[in-house]
Structures are given as C-alpha cells and as structure tokens.
Amino acid sequence: MASSSSKLPDKEERKGLLSNTEDAFNPADDDWKADPEFDDDDGSESQSGSSESESRKRIVFAAVALILLILTGVTARTFLLSSRRNHPPDGTHPNLLFNGAGLRSNGTHDFKRTVLIVSIDGLRADYLDRGLTPHLLDISKQGLRAKSMIPIFPTLTFPNHWALMTGLYAESHGMVGNNFWDPATKTEFHYNRISSAWEPSWWLGEPMWETAGKAGMITANLMWVGPPKTTSGASPTYFVPWKDKVPMKEKLDQLVSWIDLPLETRPQLLMAYEPSLDQAGHRAGPMSTLVNKTLGEVDLFAKNLHKALVARNLTEIVDVVFVSDHGMTDTSHPEPIYMDDILGEAGYASIEHEDGWPSMGLRFAPSANVTHYLELLRAASAKDDGKKFEVFVTKEEMPERWHFANNERIAPVYVVPKIGYMLTTRKEGDVGMSKGNHGYDNSAPSMHAMFVAHGPFSSVVKDLHQRRLAAFPPSIMERIAGRSRGHKNKGWHSTSDDVYVMDPFQNVEIYSLVMRLLGVEKVASTNGTAAFWDQYF
C-alpha cells in the first residue's frame, strides 16, 4: 500500500496549511480596511455621491480580495507540491525509496538498506515440498519463493556460485567447471586448491561485492565461493575464507555480529555459503535419510536467522535471499558408458586433457585424428538415438541455451551424459562415483535450485500483487480454474491469499536483484534480462 504521507492532504489538513500561510487572505480580518490606498483622497465628494463611491469601493475591494485569494492559492499549491516531493509519490511503496545511503530506524538504531544472500549448496527446488522445511516455507509465506531457479550449465558448484555473484554465464565469467584446462596459460584449475581457487585471473566478471564496494558500501563475505580479490584488486570489506565442517550456528553468530556493528562499520551486503546439504546429497543420495536430516538442520538455521532479525526489528530493513547453486539427482546405480571401449585404447590415450564431471571436455593431442574419434563417438551416441549421451563440437554444435561455447577454456569436444548414465573407463569403473550428483542438463527439474526471499522487497511484491488483483479481479470461471488476470503471464502468482510464487527464472538475474535492492545504479554488464525485475518493483 502507498504510504499515508503520499496522499493529498484532506480538507482539514488543507485548511490548516492555508490558514497558517503568512500571505493568506482572511475576509473576516478588518485590518485591510485601514489601508490608505482605499481611503478617500481628499474627502471632497458630496454626500449624494457617497453611494456611488461606496459601490466603486466594493468593486475594488472584491477585486483585491480575488487577487489575494489567487496569490494565496498559488502559494499554497507551491507549498503542497514542495511538501509532497519529500514523501513517496502516489502509488510508490515506501520500501522502494529506502536504499543506498538512506536510513531507517529499527527503534533504537539507524540502518541502511541491507541485503543478506545465503547459498545452501545442493538444495534442489523440490526439497521444499517434502514437509521437512516448515520454517523456510513460513519465511517464504511471509515473503515469496520461486517454483525453482534455473542454474547455468554446467550445473556445478563453482560455475553457478560465480554466476550468482556476477550475473554471467560460464562462457562469460570463465569459471567453466570445477576442474578444467586453460590453453592460454597452460595451467589447470582445481577447485580444491587455494593456489587455483584464490588466483584472481581465473575469475572473470565483476562480483556483486565489488560493484557494491564501488558504490561506497561495506561488504562481508562468509565463505562464498570465489577469490578474496578480483583482477582489479577489489576485495570485500570483511572476508572469512572457506573452511569445512563449520557449524551453522557459528556462521549464524558471525552474520549477526556483522549486523550488530555500529552504522559506520556495518556491512550493507552480506554473503554466506553452507555446503552440508550438498555433501549429504553426494554421500547418500537425494532421497536419503541423511539428506532429510540435513534439510532439517538447514531449516533450523533459517529459522534462527529469521528470529535474530525479528528480535532486532529488522524485517523491514534487511532483505534475506536464500538461494542454492543447483539440485541433485540419484546416481547410486548409473549405467556406465565406457569411453575407452568407444574410442579404443589408442584413441583414449590420445586425450591430453579431460575436463569436467559428469560431462567430459576432451582435448586431443595435436597428432590425433580428431575427425575419426568424433565419428566413433557420434556413432555410439546414435545407437540409442542420443538417449544415453550426446556429443558436441563446442564452437559449432553446443546448444545455444547453455551459453557454453564462446570461451577458449571450454574444451573443443564435449560429451554430455543424460541423467542415469556415467562416463567412465573399464579401468575406473564406478570407483569414486557418489550416490548423488549434479552437473547435468540445466533443464532437468532435479538440477533446479531454490529461491526464497523475505524483507522489504517481498512487502513491495505483495503490495503490487494485491493492486493488480484489485485492478483486474478474476471472473467466477477464473476463480474456479485458479487463474487471475491480475497475474496472468506476469511471471508470478499466488497459490493462496498469502503465498506468492514466482515462475522459474535463471540465476543470472540474481546480481541485478541485489543491486536494485541496495539502490546501486552503476552496475556491471550481465547476461541477465535488463527489465526482468521491473514487474516486481
């Protein structure tokens, strides 16, 4: 709803404004009668002309009164308009004007608009429908959620966390896998080695913490995937490096301690990363008891974080955005595809660099007959009409929707298995194969991530939704069918009066959302849709 301060003053308020105006004309005031301008000049007119004189005086008085009323009206209008400039214009939610350096009190302290984005690695979208996350669902009811969030391809941790940070596809931000070869530097990236993971040159694009820093904002990074500084030398104000097996309560305490800092040192953008659910999914599979147990622990973390914000009266100051990087699928009994059987011993031996998992990016030796090996791979794929795996020459055949071709770090030949299949060799077999995995086609529902948001932003969304419903109330037949013109084709809908669900959207839109929430206008170029969030603001 619009702020009460944005409405025009009612009659009593308008009367008060006018009566207090210094140059307001009051017909009941006799002071104007003493003005010599309206006295007889010489008093020589006869008594017989006094009636005519009085008539002329009345005309003059009326004219003067009218002029004064007009001047008063102009003055009052100017005052009213200037007063309204200091308040939200009609129809604008006050939360849309709260950003940047603007302050809002929680009752005891002033705060700037703050965004906390938390990534729960491996939280597949439909995990929220298991009945094991009541607190996350309650937060989403108070705010909003998406049916799912679509990760970039490949659906792996490092590419997607950097996509969330930069709004870029893998071909643009350079993080094309968890492990891959760079022909330009002739070095290999390893996600689990600090010498790789903290080297800025691997990470292209501008992360949201760098953009916010350029805008003069304080930022804090709690173990989010990425380097401590970028190629430009920018770094978060506060940085806690990755460390495994850190209890969620410890992470919660760190986030809250940042929020409790004095205004001058308090971060406006906070980022946090939690990997335990992904680890459980790999270890035991997405349908396992371990995953369900870990889901409960993640849900408790979300509850305690929300309680901490409520206790500080910060729910209309801090936007909390829960996301994940990808989903998880069962790989406990995959059907193996033996690459050495397809290519032959010599062919497989001619592969100089093998990137990625579960897909394989192949870089053959310069002396290898790549055309021949491509024919072997395609023939093997065609036996099952491509139902087990597909083969792509990267620059020419990679599906456009993956945005995974225009970077030299992407191997020239890619073999991509379907869910339920694994690429391996006779020697390797299924050794090291986990019971749950990801990295497959990002259109698969099991690969989809989650999005839940709560805070000032969600208040705006609900207000807009109610306004649309009021403007376009559903017909009886639409109510029966569960549809409403108020949200049809708008990218969002309500499953009930208080539950708001967005349609699936790509995770490259998250960067722009955070920048808009913070009120940052000078942003980096992204692969997101420029006007994507307009319908929610």
TAQUI-V642450 format. One record per residue. RES is the residue in one small letter. NEAR is the number of other ideal C-beta (glycine too) atoms within 12 Angstrom. Layout:
# TAQUI-V642450
RES_NEAR + RES_NEAR
This chain:
# TAQUI-V642450
m_22 + a_23 + s_22 + s_14 + s_20 + s_22 + k_20 + l_19 + p_22 + d_11 + k_10 + e_10 + e_19 + r_21 + k_14 + g_16 + l_27 + l_26 + s_18 + n_16 + t_24 + e_14 + d_20 + a_26 + f_26 + n_18 + p_17 + a_11 + d_14 + d_10 + d_11 + w_21 + k_16 + a_10 + d_15 + p_9 + e_13 + f_22 + d_15 + d_16 + d_10 + d_6 + g_11 + s_10 + e_17 + s_11 + q_11 + s_8 + g_15 + s_15 + s_13 + e_14 + s_21 + e_16 + s_13 + r_17 + k_23 + r_15 + i_15 + v_19 + f_22 + a_17 + a_15 + v_21 + a_23 + l_16 + i_17 + l_23 + l_21 + i_17 + l_20 + t_25 + g_21 + v_18 + t_22 + a_28 + r_20 + t_17 + f_25 + l_23 + l_17 + s_13 + s_19 + r_21 + r_14 + n_14 + h_21 + p_23 + p_19 + d_15 + g_17 + t_23 + h_29 + p_25 + n_34 + l_30 + l_25 + f_33 + n_34 + g_24 + a_19 + g_21 + l_19 + r_27 + s_17 + n_24 + g_13 + t_12 + h_20 + d_20 + f_35 + k_37 + r_39 + t_48 + v_43 + l_46 + i_49 + v_41 + s_46 + i_49 + d_42 + g_48 + l_48 + r_41 + a_41 + d_28 + y_40 + l_39 + d_21 + r_24 + g_14 + l_24 + t_36 + p_21 + h_27 + l_43 + l_31 + d_22 + i_37 + s_37 + k_27 + q_29 + g_38 + l_40 + r_42 + a_36 + k_28 + s_35 + m_43 + i_40 + p_52 + i_48 + f_40 + p_44 + t_48 + l_41 + t_44 + f_44 + p_52 + n_48 + h_49 + w_44 + a_51 + l_51 + m_46 + t_43 + g_36 + l_40 + y_40 + a_46 + e_31 + s_32 + h_40 + g_36 + m_46 + v_47 + g_42 + n_37 + n_33 + f_39 + w_29 + d_29 + p_21 + a_13 + t_16 + k_13 + t_19 + e_27 + f_35 + h_21 + y_31 + n_16 + r_16 + i_15 + s_15 + s_26 + a_29 + w_24 + e_25 + p_23 + s_22 + w_39 + w_39 + l_32 + g_39 + e_33 + p_46 + m_47 + w_43 + e_37 + t_36 + a_42 + g_32 + k_24 + a_29 + g_18 + m_33 + i_28 + t_38 + a_36 + n_41 + l_38 + m_34 + w_43 + v_39 + g_45 + p_38 + p_27 + k_23 + t_33 + t_19 + s_19 + g_12 + a_28 + s_23 + p_35 + t_28 + y_30 + f_26 + v_26 + p_22 + w_30 + k_15 + d_15 + k_13 + v_22 + p_17 + m_31 + k_18 + e_20 + k_37 + l_31 + d_21 + q_33 + l_41 + v_29 + s_21 + w_33 + i_39 + d_24 + l_23 + p_14 + l_22 + e_12 + t_17 + r_34 + p_40 + q_47 + l_46 + l_46 + m_44 + a_43 + y_41 + e_46 + p_33 + s_32 + l_48 + d_42 + q_26 + a_34 + g_42 + h_33 + r_26 + a_25 + g_28 + p_39 + m_23 + s_25 + t_15 + l_24 + v_35 + n_23 + k_20 + t_36 + l_41 + g_26 + e_30 + v_43 + d_34 + l_25 + f_37 + a_43 + k_27 + n_26 + l_42 + h_36 + k_20 + a_27 + l_34 + v_22 + a_17 + r_25 + n_18 + l_36 + t_30 + e_30 + i_37 + v_45 + d_43 + v_44 + v_46 + f_48 + v_46 + s_48 + d_51 + h_50 + g_45 + m_51 + t_37 + d_26 + t_36 + s_23 + h_15 + p_28 + e_21 + p_27 + i_36 + y_24 + m_36 + d_27 + d_19 + i_34 + l_36 + g_22 + e_16 + a_17 + g_28 + y_30 + a_19 + s_26 + i_32 + e_23 + h_27 + e_31 + d_39 + g_40 + w_33 + p_39 + s_47 + m_40 + g_43 + l_38 + r_30 + f_28 + a_17 + p_11 + s_10 + a_24 + n_17 + v_25 + t_14 + h_18 + y_32 + l_28 + e_19 + l_29 + l_37 + r_24 + a_16 + a_31 + s_29 + a_17 + k_15 + d_17 + d_12 + g_21 + k_17 + k_27 + f_37 + e_31 + v_36 + f_31 + v_24 + t_32 + k_17 + e_15 + e_21 + m_32 + p_18 + e_14 + r_15 + w_33 + h_29 + f_43 + a_29 + n_22 + n_33 + e_22 + r_38 + i_39 + a_38 + p_32 + v_41 + y_40 + v_43 + v_40 + p_37 + k_30 + i_32 + g_24 + y_34 + m_36 + l_45 + t_30 + t_25 + r_18 + k_15 + e_20 + g_16 + d_24 + v_12 + g_14 + m_25 + s_29 + k_25 + g_38 + n_42 + h_44 + g_47 + y_39 + d_34 + n_40 + s_22 + a_29 + p_27 + s_34 + m_40 + h_39 + a_48 + m_47 + f_46 + v_47 + a_43 + h_40 + g_39 + p_39 + f_44 + s_40 + s_31 + v_36 + v_41 + k_32 + d_28 + l_34 + h_35 + q_24 + r_21 + r_27 + l_26 + a_15 + a_16 + f_19 + p_16 + p_22 + s_14 + i_10 + m_11 + e_18 + r_14 + i_10 + a_12 + g_14 + r_20 + s_29 + r_20 + g_25 + h_32 + k_20 + n_14 + k_26 + g_28 + w_34 + h_29 + s_28 + t_21 + s_11 + d_12 + d_18 + v_26 + y_39 + v_34 + m_38 + d_25 + p_26 + f_32 + q_38 + n_49 + v_37 + e_38 + i_45 + y_48 + s_35 + l_41 + v_46 + m_41 + r_35 + l_42 + l_43 + g_32 + v_32 + e_15 + k_18 + v_27 + a_33 + s_19 + t_34 + n_28 + g_33 + t_18 + a_17 + a_13 + f_26 + w_30 + d_16 + q_22 + y_36 + f_26
